[in-house]
Amino acid sequence: MRVAVLGMGRMGRALAERLLARDFTVTVWNRTPGRAGEVTARGATEAADPAEAARGAEVVLISLADDTAVREVMTRLAGVEGPIFADMSTVSPDTSRALGEAAPGGRFVAAPIIGGPAAVAEGQAFTLVGGDRELVDDLRPIWAEGFAVYRYCGADPGHAVTFKLLNNYLLMSSVAVLGEVVATGLAAGVDDLLLRDFLLGWPTVPLAAHNRIDDILGGDHRGWFTTSLGAKDVRLAVEVARAAGVDPPIARLVQRRYEEAAELGWADADIGAIVELLHPRRHAVRDEGR
């Protein structure tokens, strides 16, 4: 199958690498040149613009940072007839529906991914798919070879991204609370290693947050899911809630905490950096250096 992957961020690169490893023919494009070197070294072809990448492809996979980027790229794909367009970005439900209306021939599905770049590259991530069932079925080679599991969420592509936003809100809130637990425990003088063991063993700590425990304790923050992206995803979840007549106070607070972390210099750090708003030891070190 001939595939175009638009967007060479961590997720887009991982997706292209996975498909190359499964013998797909892959063409890639990125807004900023020079980020596709790893995938072209593995056999991908780099295009100069998204329309060039999409021409001749059977499916165009879009993996971009936000609604504005996805909408802008879709306008550049106008007139490219033939491929199915699958947006794997985390965007608002309204944006996903608008993309479906703008896609040439209406050949569009939403397919947001649950799992990080490493899971995508290893075929261990799964995807939530929404759109015309016939189009979804036409892309079975992508779902079968690229992912461990895919779940069909109905004909409305907005529902697939709604599920993704709800999932991400659960993750963001879990990591925010985990950061407060770590900061409180260390401020109270508990042993770091014993705290780590308890957090990994307690059933009250979600499994999805386990891979952030070492980062929150150690302060590395070099993961892939940034605080600015986390804030964006929770904001989108809040917008979904408000549009449905629900005003979620906890989600609004979680959104603001990630925004604060980004504003304080952690915008490009992993979401575990939310602990820096409270972490007593690193605050003490920072204060001593003033």
RAVENKA-V751931 format. One record per helix or strand of 2 or more residues. SS is the DSSP state (alpha for helix, beta for strand). FROM is the first residue (numbers start at 0). LEN is the number of residues. If there is no record, write none. Layout:
BEGIN
ss=SS from=FROM len=LEN
ss=SS from=FROM len=LEN
END
This chain:
BEGIN
ss=beta from=1 len=5
ss=alpha from=9 len=12
ss=beta from=24 len=5
ss=alpha from=36 len=5
ss=beta from=44 len=2
ss=alpha from=49 len=5
ss=beta from=58 len=4
ss=alpha from=66 len=10
ss=beta from=83 len=4
ss=alpha from=92 len=10
ss=alpha from=103 len=3
ss=beta from=107 len=7
ss=alpha from=116 len=5
ss=beta from=125 len=6
ss=alpha from=132 len=6
ss=alpha from=139 len=7
ss=beta from=148 len=4
ss=alpha from=156 len=31
ss=alpha from=191 len=10
ss=alpha from=206 len=12
ss=alpha from=226 len=17
ss=alpha from=248 len=18
ss=alpha from=270 len=7
ss=alpha from=279 len=9
END
